[in-house]
Amino acid sequence: MKDVLEDIERWRTGGRRVAVATVVEVIGSGPRGPGATMAVSEDGEVAGSVSGGCVEGAVVTEALDVLSTGVPRLCTFGYSDDEAFAVGLTCGGTLRIFVEPLDW
C-alpha cells in the first residue's frame, strides 16, 4: 500500500475519485501475495500492482465500475475462470481481490 500513497494523495488533492484493489487471498500459486495493492483514478491512471501484470487490465475495469456504482466488490480470478485465463492468469492459482472506492 505504501507504494501507492503518493499517487492517491496527488489524485485526491486534484479532486479525482479513486478505487483501491487489494489482494485478500491467494489459493495455490499466485504472482503477488495478500496485501498487494493497486489504486485506480477515475480517469484510469494506475499505481501499484495486484498481479504483476496478468490480471491488471481486468482489475482496472472492475475498479472503474466500482467508481461508477459506488459499490465495493470481491472479484475472483483463477485458472479455471475463462475471463482470467484470457487476461493471462496461467499460474494455476486463484486470486481474490477486494475492490472498493475510497471515501474522502
C-alpha positions as CSV (number, residue, x, y, z in Angstrom):
1,M,0.0,0.0,0.0
2,K,2.8,2.4,0.8
3,D,3.9,2.5,-2.9
4,V,0.6,3.9,-4.0
5,L,0.0,6.5,-1.2
6,E,1.8,9.3,-3.1
7,D,-0.3,8.8,-6.2
8,I,-3.5,8.5,-4.1
9,E,-2.8,11.8,-2.4
10,R,-2.0,13.5,-5.7
11,W,-5.3,12.3,-7.2
12,R,-7.2,13.3,-4.0
13,T,-5.8,16.8,-4.0
14,G,-6.7,17.1,-7.7
15,G,-10.3,16.2,-6.8
16,R,-10.3,12.8,-8.5
17,R,-12.1,9.8,-7.2
18,V,-10.1,6.7,-6.5
19,A,-10.7,3.0,-6.1
20,V,-8.3,0.6,-4.3
21,A,-7.9,-3.1,-5.2
22,T,-6.3,-5.3,-2.6
23,V,-5.4,-9.0,-2.9
24,V,-7.2,-10.6,0.0
25,E,-6.5,-14.3,-0.7
26,V,-4.3,-16.4,-2.9
27,I,-5.2,-20.0,-3.4
28,G,-2.4,-22.1,-4.9
29,S,0.3,-20.4,-6.9
30,G,-0.1,-16.7,-7.4
31,P,2.1,-13.8,-8.7
32,R,1.6,-11.5,-5.7
33,G,0.6,-12.2,-2.1
34,P,-2.2,-10.9,0.1
35,G,-1.9,-7.2,0.7
36,A,-0.7,-6.4,-2.8
37,T,-2.5,-3.2,-3.7
38,M,-3.4,-1.2,-6.8
39,A,-5.1,2.2,-6.9
40,V,-7.0,3.4,-9.9
41,S,-8.1,7.0,-10.5
42,E,-11.4,7.8,-12.1
43,D,-9.7,8.6,-15.4
44,G,-7.9,5.2,-15.5
45,E,-4.5,6.2,-14.1
46,V,-3.0,3.2,-12.2
47,A,-0.5,2.9,-9.3
48,G,0.7,-0.3,-7.8
49,S,0.1,-3.9,-8.9
50,V,-2.1,-6.8,-7.7
51,S,-0.8,-9.5,-10.1
52,G,2.5,-8.4,-11.7
53,G,0.6,-7.8,-14.9
54,C,-1.5,-10.8,-15.6
55,V,-5.0,-9.5,-14.5
56,E,-4.2,-5.8,-14.1
57,G,-6.5,-4.8,-17.1
58,A,-9.4,-6.7,-15.7
59,V,-8.9,-5.2,-12.3
60,V,-8.8,-1.7,-13.7
61,T,-12.1,-2.4,-15.4
62,E,-13.6,-3.6,-12.1
63,A,-12.2,-0.6,-10.3
64,L,-13.8,1.9,-12.8
65,D,-17.1,0.1,-12.5
66,V,-16.9,0.3,-8.7
67,L,-16.3,4.0,-9.0
68,S,-19.3,4.4,-11.2
69,T,-21.6,2.4,-8.9
70,G,-20.0,3.2,-5.5
71,V,-20.5,-0.5,-4.6
72,P,-17.4,-2.4,-3.4
73,R,-16.9,-6.0,-4.7
74,L,-14.9,-9.1,-4.2
75,C,-13.5,-10.4,-7.6
76,T,-12.1,-13.8,-8.2
77,F,-9.6,-14.6,-10.9
78,G,-8.5,-18.2,-11.4
79,Y,-7.0,-20.6,-13.8
80,S,-10.4,-22.2,-14.5
81,D,-12.1,-18.8,-14.9
82,D,-12.2,-18.3,-18.7
83,E,-12.0,-14.5,-18.3
84,A,-9.0,-14.7,-16.1
85,F,-7.3,-17.1,-18.4
86,A,-8.0,-14.8,-21.3
87,V,-6.1,-12.0,-19.5
88,G,-3.2,-14.2,-18.7
89,L,-3.5,-15.7,-15.2
90,T,-1.9,-19.0,-16.1
91,C,0.0,-19.6,-12.9
92,G,-2.6,-22.2,-11.8
93,G,-3.8,-20.3,-8.7
94,T,-6.8,-18.2,-7.8
95,L,-6.7,-14.6,-6.7
96,R,-9.4,-12.9,-4.7
97,I,-9.2,-9.2,-5.0
98,F,-11.4,-6.7,-3.0
99,V,-12.1,-3.5,-4.9
100,E,-13.5,-0.5,-3.1
101,P,-14.0,3.2,-3.7
102,L,-12.0,5.5,-1.3
103,D,-14.2,7.9,0.6
104,W,-12.5,11.1,1.4
